[in-house]
Amino acid sequence: MNGLRMKCSMVLGALACVVTVAAAAETFTATATVKTAGTSGATAPVTVTVDRTMSQAEADKLLAAFKSGGAAGLRKALQGVKPTGSIQLGAGPATPTRLAVERQTDKGRLITMVSDTPILHLGAGLPDAKPKEGFDFAVLDLELGSGGGSGMLTPAAKVTVKGGAFVVEGYSTEPLHLTAVKAKK
């Protein structure tokens, strides 16, 4: 789980980086995989639609709201923000995202999307499940290169700041790894 927190901490820092505005909507498909107890696992299809990425001014406004008011401040700032796209996990409904940033990396592009509602509290039905309170967001990272991509989906996330860095804690002990990420034509 520490790897998930560190990676997401760096990715949410992309809000403070230069952001590009997408010219047209893009749709990506992927396979989400999660390890379960023992050696078994589960997979589900994921469809991600990016209708727009945010301008630097929009991203700066949301970053400032988060820094001054934490998760509650970000949630308040996201009210009324036009959806930036959506994330659909399996046959579930598409969940609108309210934040989408894109930046160039040495491997291609990194797209980070945040929904102001969770998609799934994975493991909530287990006898020793933790409370759902505070896991109010969903965070998606897509790393896209010339031959496709990979990523990570935290379908129910708690977003905090520790030591000046953004930290994303997933409700589930295991993140959903996204493989076979492809642009849908």
N, C-alpha and C positions, 0 to 999 in steps of 0.2 A: 504494500500500500504506500510505502514511502516513495517508491518510484513514481507512482501515480501522482502524488502530491507535488513532487519536484517538477515533473514534466508539465503539469497543469499550471503550476506557479509561473513557470517561464512563459507558457503560452498566453495566459491572461495578461502578462506584461506586454503583449503585442498591442494592447490598447494604447500604450504610450508610444508606439512606433509609427512610422509613416504608413498610412493606410491608402489603398487604391480603391477606386470606385469601379465596380463591375459594370460593363456596358450592357450586357444582356443576361437574362436568367440562365442558370446552369443547373443541371440535374446530375447527381452522381448516385450510383448503386454500389453496395458493398455487402459483405457478409460480416455480421457481428458474432463474435465467439467469446464465450465465457467458460472458464473452468469451474466445475462444481466439485463437490466432495469426492475424494478419491481421484481416479484417473478419467472420470467421465466429464462431459462438457455439453454445452448446448450452443446451437447456432440459430441465427434468424437473419432474414434479409433486412437491409436498411436502405431507405431512399432519402437522399438529402437534396433539397432544392434551395439554391441560393438565388433569390430574386434581386438582391442588391447588397453591396457591402457599404459600410458607413464611411462618410467623409471624416477627415481628421477632426473637424469641429464637433461632429456628433459624438465621436469616440472620446474626445477630451471632456465633453460635458458629462458623459456617463462615468468616466474614470474619476472625475472630481466628485461626483455624487457618491461613488463608492468610498473614496478616501475620506470624505467628510461624514458619511452616515452609515458606512458598512453595507451589509446585504440589504437592510431595510431602506437605506438611501438609494441604492441601485434599483431596487424594486419600484420605489416611488418614481424615480427618474424614467424608468421604462414604461410607466403607464402612459398610454396614448402614442407610444412610438410605433410607427408603421412597421408591420412585420418585415423582416429581412429575408425570410424564407421559411423552411419547415424541415422537420426530421420525422420520418415515419419508421417505426420499429415493428417489423413483422407485419401482421394484418391489422395492427392497431391504427388509431386515427393519426393523421399528420399533426404534429405539435408545432405551432408557429414559433419562430425565433424572433427575438426583438433586438438582438445584437449580432452583427457579423463584421469581422475585420479580416483583411487579407494582407499578407506581406510576402515579399520575396525572400527565399532562403537559398542556400547553396545547392539544395536539391530541387528547387522549383518554387512551389507556392505553399503557404500555410494558411488555411482558412480556419478561423475559430468562430463558432456560433454559440450563442447562449439563449436559452428559453427561460422565461420568467415563471415557468411551471415545470414540475418534474414530468418525465415521460413514464417512468416505471421505478418503483421501489423494489428492486430485485432482492428477493429473500424475505420480504415482509411477512410472508405466511409461515415462516419457520417458528418453532416454539421459543427460541431464544433471540428472536428478532429485536433489534433496537427500535426506539420510537422514531416515527417518520418526521417529527417536528424539526424544522431547521433545514431539511434537505429539500429546498424549495425551487431549485434551478435544475437545468440540464445543460451540460457543457459538451460540445463536440469539437474535435480537432481533426482536420484532414490535411495530410501532407501529400501533395500532388507533384508528381514528376512526369517526365516525358512518357514513361511506360505504365502509368497508372499511379497507384498510391496506397496509403495505409492510413490508419488513424486510431482514435480512441473516442469512445462515447461514455460519458458518466451520466446515466439516465436520471439520477436523483443526486443532486450535489449540494453541499454546504460550501459557500464561498466566504473566506475570511482573509485577513491580512495578518501575517506574523513576521516580525523583523523587517517590515517594509516590503515584503514580497506577498503576492497573491497566492493563496493556498486553496486548492479545490479538494474537498474530502468527499468521496463517494459513499453513498448509503451502503452499497454492497462492498464486501471485502475484496472483490475482484472487479476490475474494470472490464468493459466490453471492448475487445480489440477488434478493429475494423480491418479486414483484409479484402483483397481483390477490388479495391476502389477503382471504379471506372466512370468516365463521363458517359452519360446516357445520350444517345444520338437520336 
